[in-house]
Amino acid sequence: VVREAKKGRGQLRARPIGVGHAAPEVSISNADMEKIVETTGEWIQSRTGIENRHVLRGKETLRDLAIKAGKAAIKDAGIKAEDIDLVIVATSSPDDMFGDAPSVASGVGASRSAVAFDLTAACSGFLFATVTASQFLHNGGHKTALVVGADALTRWVDWTDRNTCVLFGDGAGAMVLTSTEATEEGGILGYEMHSDGTGYCNLQLPYEQTDRAVGPEHSVIEGKYTAIGMNGKEVYKFATREVPEVIEEALANAGLKTEDVDHLLLHQANIRIMEIVAQRLGIPMEKVIHNLEEYGNTSAASIPLALAEAVQSGKIKKGDVIACAGFGAGLSWGATVMRWG
């Protein structure tokens, strides 16, 4: 299929220049999971690729992880923290429902005049936040952005449900982007994003409300969030159908083909999804970046966490072309093609 580039979704004057990551020290292995729910390590590994997951506990907070990852990205970028004038934290599990981004910006030492806000798009969050930040840099309103993906979904799993509790882990990843001049080549080469609310029921963390009497005449809504609910078969079909398509759309918008891709970086949900997507794109598995075996599904953190490890290990080098795709609750999905460094 020959795809036409969509106007306005090509190269943006934003360049990724640094990455960092953080994860809790405590981890739960597949062997540990055998003691928690009725499962086996072999069953988990063979169906998902996951062997371990890191979890927050005690007084650890998600903001701690986000700040640690952000500081590491700033150091890797070789810039001063006060040069950052935009901070976006992609998360669906903030410590504060009013938003974590301002406190993360303060924690990393960003400029006091910086704007900071949370963005919620579940497992697509980091990718959507990267495109959002790049638009601010492209239009000249901001010069240097810190994009953080951070989630602690182990707070929201049902630890008696073996179909979901084995999947998730906690973590954070961050990336620094800088604006480029009109005469320079941008680092965000093309992108595409989608959502479809008709699939909302297949992956959700819903609010559960009850009525509470306040005084003799009135009642108000009181409630809490329930555990993550997922229709695994439907999510699998959705991901393997839509992710290859959206990557091809982003490549077309970038004026590139699959053979131009040096690395394929997908949301770290399931190794089988990665294998199917790579196969349908004609990209060999040796080009696929993955670390879900160690961290599990860390939602918005999964792409930057894997990216940071690949950059720091030397696997991703300056000038490499990376096709990234996020997908998950909403349902939402998207892709961006970036040139590193």
N, C-alpha and C positions, 0 to 999 in steps of 0.2 A: 504494500500500500504506500503510495506516494503522498506524504503529508505536506500541506502548505503551512508556512510559518504564519503565526497570528500576530498582527500588528501590536506593538507595545509590550510584547512578552519575550523580546530578545535580550540582547546584551544590556546590562546595567553597569553604571560607573561606580562599582563597588568591588573591592578586592579582599579576599580572606587572607589574613597575614599571621594569625596565631590561634592556637587551640590549647585547651586544658581540660582535665577531667578530675572527678573525685567520686569515690564510692565508700560506703561504710566499711569498717574493718571486719565486722562480724558477717559471716556468710553461712548459708544453709546449703549443704550438698544434697545431691540426689539420695545418698545413703541416709542422710538426716530426714529427708522427706518420707522415707519408708517407715519412719517411726512416728510420723505425724498423721499421715493418711494411708489408706490402703492402696499402695502403688509399688512399683519397683523402679530402681534407677535405670535399668535397661529400657523399660517401657517409656519413661520420660525422655531419655536420650534419643531413642530410635524414632520417636514421633515428633520431637521438637528440636533436637540438637542441644538442648540445655542440660548442663551438668552441675551448675552451681548458681547461686544468686546471693547478692549482698543485701543486708537489711539494716535499717535504722533501729536503734534501741536506746533505752535509757533517756538521757538528756540530749541526744543528738537531734539535730533539726535539719530539715531540707534546706533552709537558708544557709546553714553552715556548709553544706555540700556545694551549693550554688556559688557562694563566695569563694570557697577554695578553688573550684574549677575556674571561676572568673579571674582570680589572681594569677593562676597558672597560665591562662590564655594571654593575659596582659604581659606577663614575663616572656612568654614565647614570642609574642609579637614585637618585643623590644621597644615598647612605647611607655610613656608615663600614664599612670592611671587617670590623672587629672585631664588628659587629652580626650577622654571618652565623654561624649556629649549626648549619647543615646544608649539606653539599656533596655532590652526587651527580655523578659523571662517567660519562656514557654513552659507552662505547667498546668496540670489538672488536679494537683494535690498540694496546694500551697499551705504553708504554716498559718497564714492569715488569709481569711476569705476576702479581705479588702485588697489583698495583693502583696506579693513579696518583693517586687522589683525595686521600689524605692529604697528599701533597707539593704537589698543586695548591692545596689549602686553605691550606697554609702559605705557598705562593708568593703568593697573593692577599692574605694578611694576615688571614684569618678568625680568629675567636676560638679560642684554644687549647683551649677546652672543646667546640668544634664536633665533630660526628661527620661523617666523610667516608668514602664507599665508592664503588666502581665498580659499574656496572650494565651487563650485556652483553645486548643484544637487537638487535645489528646495526643495520640502517637504521631500525628502530622504536625504537631506544634512547632518543633524546631525548624522544620522546613518552611512552614508558613511565616515564622518569625524572621527567618533569614531573608525571605523575599520582601517582607515588610520593611526591615531595616535597610535593605539594599535600595528600596524605593526612596527612603528618606535621604540616603547618601547620594543617590542618582540625581535627585532634584536640587541638590545643593543646600538643603536646609540644615544638614548635619555633616560632620566631617569624619567622626570615628564612632563606631558602634560596637557594643558588646552584646552578643546574643547568647543567652543561656537556655539550655534545655535541662529541666530538673523535675524529677517525679519520685514519689514514695508511694507507689500503689500497693505495697504490702500492707499499708494501713487500711486498705479498702477491700481486701480479699476475704472470702469466707474460707477459713483454714480447715474446714471440714469438707470442702468441695475440691476433690482431687483434679478436676478438669481445669480449674483456674488457679488454685494456690501454687501449683508447681511452676507456673509460667513467669511470675513477676518478681522483679528485684528493684532496689532503690539505687539512684545514682544521679550524677549531674555531669554535663559537658558544656563547654563554652567555646565561642569563636569570636575573634576580633575581626571586624571588617573596616576598611578605610576607604574613603572616597577617592576616585581617580579623576584626573583632568580629562577634558573632552578629547584631547589629543592622544591620551593613553588608552590602551586596551583594558576593558573592564574584566573583572574576574568572574562575575556572574554572567554566564554566556547565554542562558535562556532558561525559561521556567514555564510551568503550567500547574494549575491548581483546580480542584473540583470538590464538591460535596453533594451528598444526596441524603436528605433527611428521611426518605422513605425506608432507609435501612437502619434507622436509629435503634430499632428494637433488637438488633443483632449484637450490639455491644454498648452497654450502658452502665452508669453508676447513678441510679435515680434517687430523687428526694422522696422520702416517705413522710406524709403529714398526718397529723391528728388534730382534733379540735380541743382547745383548752379554755375552760371558763375563766373569764376575768371579771369579777364583780357579778352582781345579780342578773344583769341584762345582756351581757355581751360574751362572745367567745372569739378567740384568735387562733390562727394556725400555728401549730408547733410541730417540730419534726426533726428528722436527721437524715443523713444519707445512708443508704443500704450498702450491701456488698456489690462488687462488680458482677454483672451478669453477662454471659457471652454465649452465643450460638456459634460454636467453633467451626462447624461445617460451612455455615453461610459466610463467615468471615474469611475462611480459607478460599472459598469460591470467588468471593469479591476481590480479594487481594491478587490471586493468580490471574484473574480476568482483567482488572483495571490497571494494575501497576505496570505491566509491559506497555500498555497503551499510553499511559501518561509519560513514561520515560521517552517513548518515541515522539510524543508531542513536544516535549521539552527540547529534545535533540533537534527536531525540525525548526523550532523557534530559534535555536542557537546556530542553525545552518550547518549542523554536524550529522554524522551517521554513527551507527553503533561501533563500527570499526575504529572510530576516532576516540573511543572511550578507553582510558587506561585503567580505571577502577569503577566498579559498581558497588555502591554503598546503599543498602536498603535498611529500613527500620528493622531492628533485630527482634523479630517476633517468632519466627519459626524457620529452621534451616530448610525444610521442605519447600516453603514458599520461595526462598531465595533460589533454590535449585530450579524450580519451575520457571520463575521469572527469567533467570539467566538463560535457560534453555530456549525459551520463546524469543528472547532477544538475540540469540546466537552468540552470547558472551560466555567464554569458558569460566568455570568455577574458580580457577586460579586468579582471576581478576576480581572476584567477589570478596569484599572485606567483611569479616564477621568476628564477633567476640561474644555472641550470646551464650556460648558454652560456659563462660565464666560469670556473666552478669545477668542472664535471662533477659526478659522483656522489661526495659526501664522506661518505656513510653517515650516522652519527649526527649529524654536524655540519651536514647540509644544511638542515634546517628552521630551526635558530637562526641560521645564517649568512644565509639569505635573509630571515628575520624582521628581523634587525639592520639589514640594508641598507634594507629597506622602511621601518622606523621612522625611521632616520636621514635618509632622503631626504624624509620627510614624507608618503609614500604612505599609511602606516598612522598614524592619529591616535588620540588618547585617546578611548576610548568605542567604537571600532570593534570589530565582532564578527568574529573570525577562526576559520574552520573549518580545523583542521590534521589531516593524516593521515600516518602513517609506515607503511612496509611493507617487508618484505624477508626475509632469511634466518630460518630457524626451521622452517617459515615463520611469520612473525609479522606482525600488522597491528593498527592501532588509530587512534582519532581522539579529538581533544578540541576543544571549542568554548570559546574564551576571549574575554573582553572586555578590550581593551588599556588599561592604565594605571589 
